[in-house]
Amino acid sequence: MARILVADEHALYRTGLRTILQAALPEAELLEAEDFDGLMRNLMEEQPIHLVLVSLGLTGSTDPQVIWDFKRASATTRYVVISSNGTFDQVLHYIAEGFHGFISKLQRDDEIIEAVQEVLAGRLAVPRGLTPFGSAAEAYRPREAPQRRFGSQQDPFGLTRRQRDVLTLLADGLSNREIAQALHIAEPTAKIHVSALMRTLNVRNRTEAAVLAKDLIRILKTDQAG
């Protein structure tokens, strides 16, 4: 049975998140912490905490190196930042320091539940809508689907050079790990680039992304040849 700790300074959000997760994961034990001391007390209990969802506002510091305080208390626990905002670079920094993911408070309930399940399964969780050019808040503002029309020698999505590299490998069916190896980047970085691409392309999964990527690459090559 998973033991999950929700550590947030705002009682309304903390209790709401706990209620959502308890309904989706009835076998899990959900705990709450309202401050840093409460978080640390839970981590040092004899019964292990498997996952902590933590607002860094609760710690009094936004420095991701605070995770080392957590790990000294419980090295086997997995830690995910919860926040109403966070840039692409900040999320990369969190993961580089050892966090296992980032959850935006603006995500839908089902997306948060999916993220929690991903981390409990040993994977990383990053908002699908987060891009190198925007924040988590901007990622969840309503927006129109991009028009899939192609101008001469330009793609309709304004992809960066790195995103085009990832797009080509995604079209070939490579996994995040294989993309990371091919581009000599960290696997979490590849995951975030793929997530950003899926949002930009307005697709629901990697299969749709790969199909659209093949079409996009083919048309771009045709434009450039002409």
Salt bridges, closest charged atoms under 4 A:
ASP8 OD2 - LYS105 NZ 2.84
GLU9 OE2 - HIS10 NE2 3.80
GLU29 OE1 - ARG3 NE 3.02
GLU32 OE1 - ARG14 NE 2.85
GLU32 OE2 - ARG18 NH1 3.36
GLU45 OE1 - ARG3 NH2 3.63
ASP69 OD1 - ARG72 NH2 2.46
GLU97 OE2 - HIS93 NE2 3.80
ASP110 OD1 - ARG108 NE 2.98
GLU111 OE2 - ARG108 NH1 3.33
GLU118 OE1 - ARG123 NE 3.07
ASP155 OD2 - ARG164 NH2 2.88
GLU187 OE1 - ARG177 NE 3.46
GLU208 OE2 - ARG204 NH2 2.53
ASP215 OD1 - ARG218 NH2 3.71
